[in-house]
Amino acid sequence: MIPKDNDDPALGAFLAFLARDIAAHPERLSSLTGDLLAAVQKAANEAGDIDLNASLSADDE
């Protein structure tokens, strides 16, 4: 569980928007295709370990 002092108001608003949209339009939901899932898994495997706390390089900012 994430402590309350780390809550991101933008994330909360986005999740609330998603919840309203899903409730209003459930017909828009679809599952991942096998091809898309394979592409995401391949990209994640190729990325290797990622340190989310590391500073970005000048090229990445």
C-alpha positions in Angstrom: 0.0 0.0 0.0 1.3 3.4 -0.9 1.4 5.9 2.0 -1.1 8.8 1.7 1.6 11.4 1.6 2.7 10.0 -1.8 -0.7 10.2 -3.4 -0.6 11.9 -6.8 -3.7 14.0 -7.4 -3.3 13.7 -11.2 -3.2 9.9 -11.0 -6.3 9.9 -8.8 -8.2 12.1 -11.2 -7.1 9.9 -14.2 -8.2 6.7 -12.4 -11.6 8.3 -11.6 -11.9 9.3 -15.2 -11.2 5.7 -16.3 -13.7 4.3 -13.8 -16.4 6.6 -15.1 -15.7 5.9 -18.7 -15.6 2.1 -18.2 -18.9 2.3 -16.3 -20.5 4.4 -19.0 -19.1 2.4 -22.0 -18.2 -1.2 -21.0 -18.6 -2.2 -24.7 -15.3 -0.3 -25.4 -13.3 -2.7 -23.3 -11.4 -5.5 -25.1 -8.7 -8.0 -24.1 -5.1 -7.9 -25.2 -4.4 -9.8 -28.4 -1.8 -12.5 -28.2 0.4 -10.4 -30.6 0.2 -7.3 -28.4 0.9 -9.3 -25.2 4.0 -10.9 -26.9 5.2 -7.5 -28.1 4.9 -6.1 -24.6 6.7 -9.1 -23.0 9.5 -8.9 -25.6 10.0 -5.2 -24.9 10.0 -5.8 -21.1 12.6 -8.6 -21.5 14.8 -6.5 -23.8 14.7 -3.6 -21.4 16.3 -5.7 -18.6 16.5 -4.3 -15.1 15.4 -0.7 -14.7 16.3 1.4 -11.7 13.3 3.7 -11.2 15.2 5.7 -8.7 18.2 6.4 -11.0 18.6 9.9 -12.4 17.9 10.5 -16.0 20.7 11.2 -18.4 20.8 14.6 -20.2 19.6 12.8 -23.3 16.6 11.3 -21.5 15.3 14.5 -19.9 
